Amino acid sequence: MRDALMRLLEPPIEALDYELVDIEFAREGRGGVLRVFIDKRAGDVQGGGPLSVDTSGADAPGVDARGGQPVGITVEDCALVSHAVSQVLEIEDPIKGHYTLEVSSPGFDRILRKRAHFERFIGERILAELKLPMDGRRRFIGVLKTIADDSIVVEVDGQAHSLPLERIQKARLRPE
C-alpha cells in the first residue's frame, strides 16, 4: 500500500513545489493514521538542510536573519499540502475505513530513500542499515562522504565503507 500511496500523492505534492519524503500508515484504535512527510525541494531551503534555522541573530524561530524568509517547512506549508492530499484521497479512496491525515516535516532525523536525498546530505552524519550484513555488520553510523555509481561511501571510525544503494534497507540522518 505504501508504494501505491507514494505514486498517488507524489504528483500533487510536487505540483505545489514540495517533495514527498515519506509516508507511514499505521492502524490505531478503530481507524488509522496516514502520516505524510514533506520537505521543500533541495534548492528551495535556505540554510542548506531540512528545517534549517539561522541562529546568527534571527529575531524569530524558523526565520532566516539574512533575508527574513521562512526556513524549512511551516505550518502553512503543511496546511496547503494537507488540503491538496485530502482532495486526492477523497476522490481516489485508496484507504478503506476511517483514518486521520497528518502532514509534517521529516524532522532532523529524516529518512533518506532516494539517490537525490543522499546527494543532498553529503557531509552529514547518517545511519544506514543493510538488508544483509556486509563486512560483518548491518548498521553503519558515520559521515556520508560521497555517492558514486550506485553506492554511497560512509566513513565510520575513520574507515570508509562503500554501501550499494540496493542493499540499503533504511537510511536516515543521524545528527549528534
C-alpha positions as CSV (number, residue, x, y, z in Angstrom):
1,M,0.0,0.0,0.0
2,R,2.9,2.4,0.8
3,D,4.3,2.3,-2.8
4,A,0.8,2.9,-4.3
5,L,0.2,5.9,-2.0
6,M,3.6,7.3,-2.8
7,R,2.8,7.1,-6.6
8,L,-0.7,8.6,-6.0
9,L,0.4,11.5,-3.8
10,E,3.8,12.5,-5.3
11,P,2.4,14.3,-8.3
12,P,0.1,16.7,-6.5
13,I,2.7,17.4,-3.8
14,E,5.4,18.1,-6.4
15,A,2.9,20.3,-8.3
16,L,2.9,22.5,-5.2
17,D,6.7,22.6,-5.3
18,Y,7.3,20.3,-2.3
19,E,9.0,17.0,-2.1
20,L,7.2,13.9,-0.8
21,V,9.9,12.5,1.5
22,D,8.0,9.5,3.0
23,I,4.6,8.1,4.0
24,E,3.6,6.0,7.0
25,F,0.3,4.3,7.6
26,A,-0.4,2.8,11.0
27,R,-3.6,1.2,12.2
28,E,-4.5,2.8,15.5
29,G,-7.6,2.0,17.5
30,R,-10.7,1.8,15.2
31,G,-9.0,3.6,12.4
32,G,-5.6,4.6,11.3
33,V,-3.2,7.4,10.8
34,L,-1.7,8.4,7.4
35,R,1.5,10.4,8.0
36,V,2.8,12.3,5.0
37,F,6.3,13.8,5.4
38,I,7.2,16.7,3.1
39,D,10.1,19.0,2.6
40,K,10.9,21.9,0.3
41,R,12.8,21.0,-2.8
42,A,16.6,20.9,-2.2
43,G,17.2,24.3,-3.8
44,D,14.3,26.0,-2.0
45,V,15.5,25.5,1.6
46,Q,17.7,28.4,2.8
47,G,20.5,27.3,5.0
48,G,21.0,24.0,3.2
49,G,19.1,21.4,5.1
50,P,15.7,20.4,6.4
51,L,14.3,22.7,9.0
52,S,17.4,24.8,9.0
53,V,17.3,27.7,11.3
54,D,19.9,30.5,11.2
55,T,21.0,31.1,14.7
56,S,23.2,34.1,14.0
57,G,20.7,36.6,15.3
58,A,17.3,35.8,13.9
59,D,14.5,37.6,15.7
60,A,12.0,34.7,15.4
61,P,12.4,30.9,15.4
62,G,12.3,29.5,11.9
63,V,13.3,32.7,10.2
64,D,16.5,33.3,8.4
65,A,18.1,36.5,9.7
66,R,19.7,37.3,6.4
67,G,16.5,37.7,4.4
68,G,13.6,37.3,6.8
69,Q,12.3,34.3,4.8
70,P,10.9,31.2,6.3
71,V,13.3,28.2,6.5
72,G,12.2,24.6,6.2
73,I,8.5,23.5,6.4
74,T,6.0,25.8,8.1
75,V,2.5,25.1,9.4
76,E,1.1,26.9,6.4
77,D,3.1,24.5,4.1
78,C,1.6,21.6,5.9
79,A,-1.9,23.0,5.7
80,L,-1.6,23.6,1.9
81,V,-0.3,20.1,1.2
82,S,-2.9,18.6,3.6
83,H,-5.7,20.3,1.6
84,A,-4.3,19.0,-1.8
85,V,-3.7,15.5,-0.5
86,S,-7.1,15.3,1.1
87,Q,-8.8,16.1,-2.2
88,V,-6.8,13.3,-3.9
89,L,-7.6,10.8,-1.2
90,E,-11.3,11.7,-1.2
91,I,-11.5,11.1,-5.0
92,E,-9.3,8.0,-5.2
93,D,-10.3,6.5,-1.8
94,P,-7.2,4.2,-1.6
95,I,-7.6,3.6,2.2
96,K,-10.8,1.9,3.3
97,G,-12.3,2.9,6.6
98,H,-11.7,5.9,8.9
99,Y,-8.2,7.4,9.3
100,T,-6.6,10.7,10.2
101,L,-4.2,12.5,7.8
102,E,-1.1,14.2,9.3
103,V,1.3,16.2,7.2
104,S,4.6,17.3,8.7
105,S,8.2,17.9,8.0
106,P,10.6,15.0,8.0
107,G,12.4,16.3,11.1
108,F,16.1,16.4,11.8
109,D,16.5,12.6,11.6
110,R,14.8,12.5,8.2
111,I,14.7,9.3,6.1
112,L,16.9,9.0,3.1
113,R,15.4,6.9,0.4
114,K,16.3,8.4,-3.0
115,R,19.7,8.9,-4.6
116,A,19.0,12.7,-4.5
117,H,18.5,12.5,-0.8
118,F,22.0,11.1,-0.3
119,E,23.4,13.7,-2.7
120,R,21.8,16.5,-0.8
121,F,23.2,15.4,2.6
122,I,26.8,14.6,1.7
123,G,28.9,15.5,4.7
124,E,26.2,14.8,7.2
125,R,26.1,12.0,9.8
126,I,23.8,9.2,8.8
127,L,22.6,5.7,9.9
128,A,22.4,3.2,7.1
129,E,21.0,-0.3,7.8
130,L,21.6,-3.0,5.2
131,K,19.2,-5.8,4.3
132,L,22.0,-8.3,4.8
133,P,25.4,-8.0,6.6
134,M,28.4,-6.7,4.8
135,D,31.9,-6.5,6.4
136,G,30.4,-8.4,9.4
137,R,27.7,-5.7,10.1
138,R,24.3,-4.4,9.0
139,R,24.3,-1.0,10.7
140,F,26.7,1.8,9.7
141,I,26.7,5.1,11.6
142,G,29.1,7.7,10.3
143,V,29.6,10.6,7.9
144,L,28.2,10.3,4.3
145,K,31.3,11.1,2.3
146,T,30.2,10.6,-1.3
147,I,27.9,8.9,-3.7
148,A,29.4,7.2,-6.7
149,D,27.7,5.0,-9.3
150,D,25.1,3.0,-7.3
151,S,26.8,3.2,-3.9
152,I,27.3,5.6,-1.0
153,V,30.5,5.9,1.0
154,V,30.1,6.2,4.7
155,E,33.1,6.9,7.0
156,V,32.8,5.0,10.3
157,D,35.6,5.5,12.9
158,G,38.0,6.7,10.2
159,Q,37.3,3.8,7.8
160,A,35.4,4.2,4.5
161,H,32.6,1.7,3.7
162,S,31.1,1.5,0.2
163,L,27.4,0.5,0.6
164,P,25.4,-0.4,-2.6
165,L,22.1,1.5,-2.6
166,E,20.1,-1.6,-3.5
167,R,21.4,-3.3,-0.3
168,I,20.2,-0.4,2.0
169,Q,17.1,-1.4,3.9
170,K,16.7,2.0,5.5
171,A,18.8,5.1,6.0
172,R,18.3,8.4,7.8
173,L,20.1,11.4,9.1
174,R,21.6,10.9,12.5
175,P,22.5,14.3,13.9
176,E,24.7,14.3,17.0
